[in-house]
Amino acid sequence: RPVDLWVRLDIDPNDASNRGDRFIVTASDGSYRSQKTVRDDKVPGDRYVDLKYTGLYEDLSYSLEVVESGGARCRVFDNVAYSSLAGLSPSLARSAADAAEDPGEFPEGRDDEI
């Protein structure tokens, strides 16, 4: 069954220089590709970009690449098993899911951010 992946990036969504950035998650076997931008931020009003990727599968590995508006590329993680990614921030995912239903901010100073 498909699962979700929440990613919190320490990127200020209010900084105009980040508006053209693209955040691309791909599966190692090529079966999944999803691109997000700052406009897809799920928790407006804070200093992070919080993205929700849907339709992933637990038995695959994934990569996240940031493509800046100027064309520079940066790998945030590469070929990491979903189980490892999902385990990084389970409380973040719950908080983000709650915030999507009831808008608000994440607690500041979290140690489990990606």
C-alpha positions, 0 to 999 in steps of 0.5 A: 500500500502506498505511504507518505514521506514528510520532509522538513528542509531548513530553507526559509520559504519567505526568502525570495531567492528560494522561490524557484527551487525544486525538490525532487524525490525519486525511487532508486528503481525509477518507478517514482518521481515527484517534484515540489516547490516552495509553494507546496510548503505544508506549514506556512508561516514558519522558517522551514519548507515542509513537504509531503510526498505521497504514493511511495512504497516502503520496500523501495529506496529514495533520493532527494535532490534540490535544484536551485533556481540558478541551476545548482544541484544538491543531493539531500539524501541518495538511495536511502531505504524508505524505512530509514527515512520514515524513522528519522522524524516520526514525530515531525510527520505526526505534527505536520499531519496535524498542522495540515488539518489545524494550521500552526507552527512546528515546535522550534529547535527540533533535533530530528529535522532532515 
